[in-house]
Amino acid sequence: MNTGKKRRQAVVEKKDCVACGCCVKVCPKEAITVIGGLFAQVDTDRCVGCGKCAKECPASVIEMREVTA
């Protein structure tokens, strides 16, 4: 449901992700999984926009973006 409110959400640049799992370990809502050992994927329904994953990512491929909820 689109409420028109803005919120932060993690977005992974999949082609540059090294699938190390660092983001998975620090996510307090278990919103990130590594798919097939290739890249991390964010569950947008679980992501609360805390930014811990982006800070922890050694490849700097996760950024926090404003999205409409």
Backbone torsions as a table, in degrees:
resi	resn	phi	psi	omega
1	MET	NA	128.0	-179.1
2	ASN	-91.2	111.7	-178.5
3	THR	-95.8	-7.1	-179.2
4	GLY	83.8	-5.3	178.2
5	LYS	-79.9	146.8	176.6
6	LYS	-93.5	143.1	174.4
7	ARG	-148.6	160.4	178.6
8	ARG	-87.0	146.2	178.2
9	GLN	-148.0	143.5	177.8
10	ALA	-76.3	138.7	177.0
11	VAL	-131.9	128.7	-178.2
12	VAL	-100.7	131.9	172.2
13	GLU	-83.3	91.3	-169.2
14	LYS	-58.1	-39.2	-175.8
15	LYS	-66.0	-21.8	-179.2
16	ASP	-105.4	-3.6	-178.5
17	CYS	-68.3	138.1	179.7
18	VAL	-100.1	4.5	175.5
19	ALA	54.0	40.0	-177.9
20	CYS	-78.0	-23.1	178.4
21	GLY	86.3	3.3	179.0
22	CYS	-59.6	-39.3	-179.5
23	CYS	-66.4	-37.2	179.8
24	VAL	-61.3	-42.4	-176.4
25	LYS	-66.1	-32.0	-175.0
26	VAL	-97.4	-8.9	-178.0
27	CYS	-71.3	117.7	-177.4
28	PRO	-72.8	-14.0	-177.5
29	LYS	-112.0	9.2	-178.6
30	GLU	50.4	45.2	-176.5
31	ALA	-93.4	-2.2	-176.4
32	ILE	-122.8	136.2	174.0
33	THR	-132.1	152.8	174.4
34	VAL	-95.8	124.6	-175.4
35	ILE	-95.0	117.7	174.5
36	GLY	56.7	22.4	-178.1
37	GLY	69.2	15.4	-174.9
38	LEU	-109.4	-41.2	-176.7
39	PHE	-159.8	159.9	176.7
40	ALA	-88.2	146.9	178.6
41	GLN	-132.5	137.1	-177.9
42	VAL	-99.0	130.3	172.6
43	ASP	-83.3	106.2	-173.7
44	THR	-64.8	-23.3	178.2
45	ASP	-75.0	-25.5	-178.5
46	ARG	-97.0	-26.6	-176.9
47	CYS	-62.9	128.5	179.0
48	VAL	-105.4	2.4	175.1
49	GLY	74.9	27.2	-177.1
50	CYS	-71.8	-27.0	177.5
51	GLY	86.3	1.3	-179.6
52	LYS	-61.3	-38.5	-179.5
53	CYS	-63.6	-43.5	-179.0
54	ALA	-64.0	-38.4	178.8
55	LYS	-68.5	-34.3	-175.8
56	GLU	-83.3	-23.2	-173.7
57	CYS	-62.3	115.4	-178.6
58	PRO	-71.2	-20.7	-179.9
59	ALA	-94.2	-3.8	-179.8
60	SER	54.1	43.9	-178.9
61	VAL	-108.1	7.0	176.1
62	ILE	-112.6	128.9	176.0
63	GLU	-128.7	155.0	178.3
64	MET	-96.5	128.1	-179.0
65	ARG	-124.0	150.7	173.8
66	GLU	-81.3	126.9	177.3
67	VAL	-128.5	156.7	176.1
68	THR	-86.5	126.4	-177.7
69	ALA	-82.6	NA	NA
